[in-house]
Amino acid sequence: MRRQEEEMKQEYQDYITLLRSFVKEEKPKLSQEINWPEIIQCANINSTMGIVGYILMLYKDLADSDLNNFGRQRCMHEIALYSRRAEQMNQLICQLNAHQIDHLLFKGFIVRDYYTSCPELRTFGDIDFVIRKEDRKKCDELMKELGYEPHEDWEPVYSYTKGMEYYEIHTDVMEVDVSDKADYREYYSHIWEHVRKRFPESASYSYEFDPEFHFLYLLTHIAKHISVSGAGIRMYLDIAFFIKHFEDTIDWAWIKEQLKILKFEDFANITFNAVERWFGVSSPVPIRKLSDEIMDAFTVFTLEGGVFGKVGRDRSVVFLKQQDRNEEKVSRFKTLMFHIFPPISSLENRYTYLQKHHWLLPFAWGHRLIGNHGSWGRYADHAKGIMNADTEEVLRLKKMYKEIGL
């Protein structure tokens, strides 16, 4: 956002060219004077350094020997790390099957298989899977029995760790509406109607989404992250490889129809524009071309925020953007009150007792303040930030969100 109205930096263009090389499996054509330190910084915050290292290994004339060696080390480190984590997940899947617990695999753990060059380079900070609500207690007992330590309990999402393993186990995949245009939570509350057996010929309890529904979910998941902070370029790499993998084998017409139902066509349009522009992967559906100004602003916004859009980004600016979609207005007091005393619609998925007892809303506000470690300090910082946030930056962010359909 800081440079969205200026010409996009050459370093960003070179970085994207390296990722495009990975997708297209061809040698990259970089600029004559390459700023490798900034490219590496961008790759690090976007969790794609292994990919950049892989390209440097393939095309050794792109850089000097020291950088090539560094790239090789990072590439091999990530391959070893994420191969080990995938193997640990496979062992957990065996346990889930042995205990007859239905589990739905999605996002990175599935999409990485679509990466044609080197699937191990599709990194992930955690591994997510979904269970049925009625299996929550059974699954929790199994995880503890296997030595996993429970951490956050957000009711629809439960996290566990053991060593380098980190899992988020969901009973719901959409805790927030990504915009006010449609009821996304209701739409994604029927996920088990859109699954198939991962291994149809076995007695496995492993499931995955139907490809059409998974693609729709990946788009919505990106938008969900952007709605609260941002989404890095790695998420768009998933879209590029998904399109390449299923190009002519899934029902894109059904996806288009669902995008209409979700009033999600504008965001899908900028995503398809970005994937085509960045990685050279043609859109599977007709798209409306966007101006260089809009795409450059979106590119800078995507790259500078890192994997989840939190690097160097003022969270208070995002709060103010979220509260009021009027581009000409910045509602500081309204935003502050919403943040401290959110409505039932924002809390009932987290505190499910509200779903049948709305009168408990004041109790939920207190629960939220007292039950989360360090809440008072965070809310004080948020309040100060909201009152002091850069108005011009908020208005620029509002304008961009409107342009991308969120």
C-alpha positions in Angstrom: 0.0 0.0 0.0 2.8 2.5 0.7 3.9 2.5 -2.9 0.7 1.6 -4.7 0.5 4.8 -6.7 4.1 4.6 -7.9 5.6 2.4 -10.5 6.1 -1.1 -9.1 9.7 -1.8 -8.1 11.9 -3.8 -10.4 12.8 -6.1 -7.5 9.2 -7.1 -7.2 9.0 -7.8 -10.9 12.1 -10.0 -10.8 10.8 -11.9 -7.7 7.5 -12.6 -9.5 9.5 -13.7 -12.6 11.3 -16.3 -10.5 8.0 -17.7 -9.3 6.6 -17.7 -12.8 9.7 -19.7 -13.9 8.8 -22.2 -11.2 5.2 -22.5 -12.5 6.1 -22.5 -16.2 9.2 -24.7 -15.7 11.3 -22.4 -17.9 14.4 -20.2 -17.3 13.5 -16.8 -15.9 14.4 -13.6 -17.8 15.5 -11.2 -15.1 16.5 -7.5 -15.3 20.2 -6.7 -15.8 20.8 -5.3 -12.4 19.2 -7.7 -9.9 18.8 -6.6 -6.3 19.1 -10.0 -4.7 18.9 -8.9 -1.0 15.5 -7.4 -1.6 14.3 -10.3 -3.6 15.4 -12.7 -0.8 13.6 -10.5 1.8 10.4 -10.6 -0.3 10.8 -14.4 -0.7 11.3 -14.9 3.0 8.3 -12.9 4.2 6.2 -14.7 1.6 7.5 -18.2 2.5 8.8 -19.0 -0.9 12.6 -18.9 -0.4 12.8 -22.6 -1.1 11.3 -22.0 -4.6 13.7 -19.2 -5.3 16.6 -21.4 -4.1 15.3 -24.2 -6.4 15.4 -21.9 -9.4 18.9 -20.8 -8.5 19.9 -24.5 -8.4 18.5 -25.1 -11.8 20.0 -22.0 -13.5 23.3 -21.3 -11.9 24.2 -18.4 -14.2 21.5 -16.2 -12.6 23.7 -15.4 -9.6 27.2 -15.9 -8.1 28.4 -19.1 -6.4 27.8 -17.8 -2.9 24.1 -17.0 -3.6 23.7 -20.3 -5.5 25.0 -22.2 -2.4 22.7 -20.2 -0.1 19.8 -20.9 -2.4 20.6 -24.6 -2.5 20.8 -24.8 1.3 17.5 -23.1 1.7 15.9 -25.3 -0.9 17.1 -28.6 0.6 16.3 -27.5 4.1 12.7 -26.8 3.2 12.4 -30.0 1.2 13.6 -32.0 4.2 11.5 -30.0 6.7 8.2 -30.2 4.9 8.7 -33.8 3.7 9.2 -34.8 7.4 6.1 -32.8 8.4 4.0 -34.4 5.6 5.2 -37.9 6.8 4.1 -37.0 10.4 0.7 -36.0 9.1 0.4 -39.3 7.2 1.1 -41.1 10.4 -1.7 -39.1 12.1 -4.0 -39.9 9.3 -3.4 -43.6 9.9 -4.4 -43.1 13.5 -7.5 -41.2 12.6 -8.5 -44.1 10.3 -7.7 -46.7 12.9 -10.1 -44.9 15.3 -12.7 -44.5 12.6 -12.7 -40.7 12.8 -13.9 -39.0 9.5 -11.4 -36.3 8.5 -11.5 -33.9 5.6 -8.1 -32.9 4.2 -7.9 -29.6 2.3 -5.8 -26.5 1.5 -2.0 -26.9 1.4 -1.7 -30.6 2.3 -3.9 -31.5 -0.7 -2.8 -28.7 -3.1 0.9 -29.4 -2.7 0.3 -32.6 -4.8 -0.6 -30.3 -7.7 2.8 -28.6 -7.7 4.4 -30.1 -10.8 8.0 -29.2 -10.2 8.7 -30.0 -6.5 5.7 -30.4 -4.2 7.9 -30.4 -1.1 8.4 -26.6 -1.7 4.8 -25.8 -1.0 5.4 -24.7 2.6 2.8 -24.5 5.4 2.9 -23.1 8.9 0.3 -25.5 10.1 -1.7 -28.4 8.8 -5.5 -28.1 8.8 -8.1 -30.7 8.6 -11.8 -31.0 9.4 -13.7 -33.4 11.6 -17.4 -33.8 12.2 -18.7 -31.9 15.3 -19.9 -35.2 16.9 -16.3 -36.5 16.7 -14.8 -33.6 18.6 -14.5 -35.4 22.0 -13.2 -38.6 20.4 -10.6 -36.7 18.3 -9.4 -34.6 21.3 -8.9 -37.8 23.4 -6.9 -39.4 20.5 -4.7 -36.3 20.0 -3.9 -36.2 23.8 -3.2 -40.0 23.8 -0.8 -39.5 20.9 1.1 -36.9 22.9 -0.2 -33.7 21.3 -0.5 -30.7 23.5 -3.8 -28.8 23.1 -3.5 -25.0 22.7 -6.1 -22.6 21.4 -9.7 -23.7 21.8 -11.7 -21.4 19.5 -14.6 -23.9 19.5 -14.9 -24.3 15.7 -11.0 -24.5 15.6 -8.7 -26.4 17.9 -5.0 -26.4 17.8 -2.4 -29.0 18.9 1.4 -29.2 18.9 4.1 -31.8 19.3 7.6 -30.8 18.5 7.6 -29.2 15.1 4.1 -30.5 14.4 1.2 -28.0 14.5 -2.3 -28.9 13.6 -5.5 -26.9 13.4 -8.6 -29.2 13.6 -11.8 -27.6 12.4 -15.5 -28.4 12.8 -16.2 -25.4 10.6 -14.2 -23.8 7.8 -15.7 -20.3 7.6 -15.9 -18.5 10.9 -16.4 -15.0 9.4 -18.2 -13.5 6.4 -15.5 -12.2 4.0 -17.8 -9.4 3.0 -21.4 -8.2 3.6 -22.5 -9.3 0.1 -23.5 -12.8 1.0 -23.8 -15.3 3.9 -20.5 -17.1 3.5 -20.8 -18.9 6.8 -24.1 -20.4 5.9 -22.8 -21.4 2.5 -19.8 -23.2 3.9 -21.7 -24.9 6.7 -22.6 -27.7 4.3 -19.1 -28.8 3.4 -19.8 -32.5 4.0 -22.1 -32.4 1.0 -19.2 -31.6 -1.3 -16.6 -34.3 -0.3 -15.3 -37.5 -1.8 -13.3 -40.4 -0.4 -9.6 -39.7 -0.8 -9.0 -43.4 -1.3 -12.3 -44.8 -2.8 -11.2 -48.4 -2.9 -10.2 -48.6 0.8 -12.0 -48.5 4.1 -10.3 -45.2 4.8 -12.1 -42.4 6.7 -10.1 -39.8 4.8 -12.0 -37.3 2.6 -11.2 -34.4 0.4 -13.3 -31.8 -1.3 -14.7 -32.3 -4.7 -12.3 -30.3 -6.9 -14.9 -27.6 -7.9 -15.8 -27.0 -4.3 -12.2 -27.0 -3.2 -11.3 -24.4 -5.8 -14.2 -22.2 -4.7 -13.1 -22.6 -1.1 -9.5 -21.6 -1.9 -10.7 -18.4 -3.4 -12.9 -17.7 -0.4 -10.1 -18.5 1.9 -7.8 -16.0 0.3 -10.6 -13.4 0.6 -11.0 -14.3 4.2 -7.4 -13.5 4.9 -7.5 -10.3 3.0 -10.6 -9.3 4.9 -8.7 -9.3 8.2 -5.2 -8.4 7.1 -3.9 -9.8 3.7 -2.9 -12.8 1.7 0.6 -13.4 0.3 1.5 -14.6 -3.1 1.9 -18.2 -2.0 -1.9 -18.5 -1.9 -2.1 -17.4 -5.5 0.5 -20.0 -6.5 -2.0 -22.6 -5.2 -4.6 -21.2 -7.5 -2.2 -21.3 -10.5 -1.2 -24.9 -9.9 -4.8 -25.9 -9.2 -5.8 -24.4 -12.6 -3.0 -26.2 -14.4 -3.8 -29.5 -12.7 -7.5 -29.5 -13.4 -7.6 -27.2 -16.5 -10.0 -29.2 -18.7 -11.3 -31.8 -16.2 -13.6 -29.9 -13.8 -16.8 -28.0 -14.2 -15.8 -24.4 -14.5 -19.4 -23.4 -15.4 -20.6 -24.7 -12.0 -17.9 -22.6 -10.3 -19.0 -19.5 -12.3 -22.6 -20.1 -11.1 -21.5 -20.4 -7.5 -19.5 -17.2 -7.7 -22.7 -15.5 -8.7 -24.5 -16.9 -5.8 -21.8 -15.7 -3.4 -21.6 -12.4 -5.2 -17.9 -13.1 -5.5 -17.3 -12.4 -9.2 -15.3 -9.2 -8.7 -12.8 -10.9 -6.3 -12.5 -14.0 -8.5 -11.9 -11.6 -11.5 -8.9 -9.9 -9.8 -7.5 -13.3 -8.7 -7.7 -14.7 -12.2 -6.1 -11.4 -13.5 -3.3 -11.8 -11.0 -2.6 -15.4 -11.7 -2.5 -14.7 -15.4 -0.3 -11.6 -15.1 2.1 -13.1 -12.5 2.4 -16.7 -13.5 1.3 -16.9 -17.1 -1.6 -19.3 -16.3 -4.6 -18.4 -18.4 -7.9 -17.9 -16.7 -10.3 -20.9 -17.1 -13.2 -18.5 -17.4 -13.6 -15.2 -19.3 -12.3 -12.3 -17.3 -12.6 -8.5 -17.3 -9.1 -7.1 -17.7 -8.0 -4.6 -15.1 -5.8 -1.6 -15.4 -2.1 -1.6 -14.7 -2.7 0.9 -11.9 -5.1 -1.5 -10.1 -2.9 -4.5 -10.7 0.3 -2.8 -9.6 -1.4 -1.6 -6.4 -2.8 -5.1 -5.7 0.7 -6.6 -6.4 2.4 -4.3 -4.0 -0.3 -4.9 -1.3 0.1 -8.7 -1.8 3.9 -8.8 -1.7 4.7 -6.3 1.1 2.3 -7.9 3.6 3.9 -11.3 3.6 2.2 -14.7 3.9 -0.8 -13.4 5.9 -0.6 -9.7 5.2 0.8 -8.8 8.6 4.3 -7.6 7.8 4.7 -3.9 8.3 1.0 -3.3 8.2 -0.8 -1.1 10.7 -3.6 -3.3 12.2 -5.6 -0.3 13.2 -5.8 0.8 9.6 -7.3 -2.6 8.7 -9.8 -2.2 11.6 -11.0 1.2 10.3 -11.2 -0.2 6.8 -13.4 -3.1 7.9 -15.9 -1.1 9.9 -17.4 1.2 7.2 -17.3 0.6 3.5 -17.9 4.3 2.7 -14.7 5.3 0.9 -15.1 8.9 2.0 -15.5 8.2 5.7 -13.3 7.0 8.6 -15.4 6.1 11.7 -13.0 5.9 14.6 -15.4 5.8 17.5 -17.7 3.4 15.8 -14.8 1.1 15.0 -13.5 1.3 18.6 -17.0 0.3 20.0 -17.3 -2.5 17.5 -13.9 -3.8 18.4 -14.6 -3.7 22.2 -18.2 -4.7 22.1 -18.8 -6.7 18.9 -22.3 -7.9 17.9 -23.6 -11.4 18.3 -23.0 -12.2 14.6 -19.2 -11.7 15.3 -19.1 -13.9 18.4 -21.6 -16.7 18.2 -19.3 -19.0 16.3 -16.6 -18.5 19.0 -19.0 -18.6 21.9 -21.7 -21.1 20.8 -23.8 -20.5 23.9 -24.9 -17.3 22.2 -26.6 -19.1 19.4 -29.6 -20.0 21.6 -29.2 -17.4 24.4 -28.7 -13.9 22.9 -29.2 -12.4 26.3 -25.8 -13.7 27.3 -24.0 -11.2 25.0 -22.7 -9.0 27.8 -21.3 -12.1 29.5 -19.5 -13.0 26.2 -18.0 -9.5 26.1 -16.6 -10.1 29.5 -15.5 -13.7 28.7 -13.7 -12.3 25.7 -11.8 -9.7 27.7 -11.0 -11.9 30.7 -10.6 -15.3 29.0 -7.8 -14.3 26.6 -4.4 -13.8 28.0 -3.1 -10.2 27.6 -6.5 -9.0 26.3 -6.5 -5.7 28.2 -3.1 -4.6 26.9 -4.0 -5.6 23.3 -7.3 -3.7 23.4 -5.6 -0.6 24.9 -3.0 -0.7 22.1 -5.8 -1.2 19.5 -7.7 1.7 20.9 -4.7 4.0 20.7 -3.9 2.8 17.2 -7.5 3.3 16.0 -7.6 6.9 17.2 -4.2 7.7 15.7 -4.3 5.7 12.4 -3.3 7.5 9.2 -6.6 8.7 7.6 -5.2 8.8 4.1 -3.9 5.3 4.4 -7.3 4.1 5.5 -9.0 5.8 2.5 -6.5 4.3 0.1 -7.2 0.8 1.6 -10.9 1.3 1.3 -10.6 2.3 -2.3 -8.5 -0.8 -3.1 -10.9 -3.2 -1.3 -13.8 -1.8 -3.3 -11.9 -2.3 -6.5 -11.2 -6.0 -5.7 -14.8 -6.7 -4.7 -14.4 -6.9 -0.9 
